[in-house]
Amino acid sequence: MKSSFLKLLIKRAINEPRRLHLSKHRDLLDSVVALLHARHARGAPTALIKVISHTGLHGNEEADNGAAAVATQEKTADVSELA
């Protein structure tokens, strides 16, 4: 998923959550929005920025493989420390 589209989805999830009721990403977006609200309540600033591709950088393949492994797991990751 392109980062610009992901930022748009997050903005919609915050501002117009009803528009995303059929999104296959709804659970993930709800989790992201909850984390953003928790950070905001603590006064912690959050910026969503686009990063350049890391193709060809040392460790990239290992990071991609790790992300793919986590993405295919059935259980929910504990993100409580991120809030």
N, C-alpha and C positions, 0 to 999 in steps of 0.2 A: 504494500500500500504506500503510495507516495505521501511524503510528509505534509505537503500542502493540503491534501485531501484529509489526512488525519487531523490536522489543526481545524479544518472546517467542521469535521464531525464532532470534535470536542466542543467547539463553540456552539454548535447546534444542540448538543446534549445539555449544555448549561443554559442556553437561552430559550430553546424551543424543544424540550425533551419529548413532547408528544409526537413531533415529526419523525422521531427515530424509533417508534414503538415496534416496527417490523424489522429493524436493522439486525443483521446477523452479529453485529458487534455490540449490541445493546448491553450485555453484561459487562463487557470490558469498559465501555464508555461510562456506565454507571459507577464502576469502581474508580475510574480516573476522576470523574466529577466529585465523588465523595472525598478522594484524597486532596483534590484542589481546594474544596471547601474547608477541609480540616486545616490545611496549611494557611489558608486565608484567615480562618478564625484565630490562629496562633500569631498572625501578623508576619508570616513567612512569605516573602515574595516568590512567585513562580513565573518563569518565562519559558515559553515554548518556542524553540528556535529550530530552524532548518540547519542540518549539518551536511557538509559535503560527503560524497561517497567515500567510503574507506576501502574501496577495492584496491588491492595491491599492497595494503599496509600489513606489516608483520602482525600475526595473531588474528587477522580478520576471519580466516576460514574457521579457526577454532571457535571464535565468538559466534559466527553464523551457525555452526553446528550445534553449539550450546543453546542458542536461542531457538533453533528448530526443535531440539529435544524437549525443551520446556513447553513450547507451543503445542506439542502433540500430547502432552500429559493430560490425563483426565482430572487430576486433582487441582484444586485452586492454590495458587502460590500465596504465601503469607507476605502481604505488603504492608502490614501494620507499622513497621519501622519507618516507612517512607512518609507517613502522614505527619 
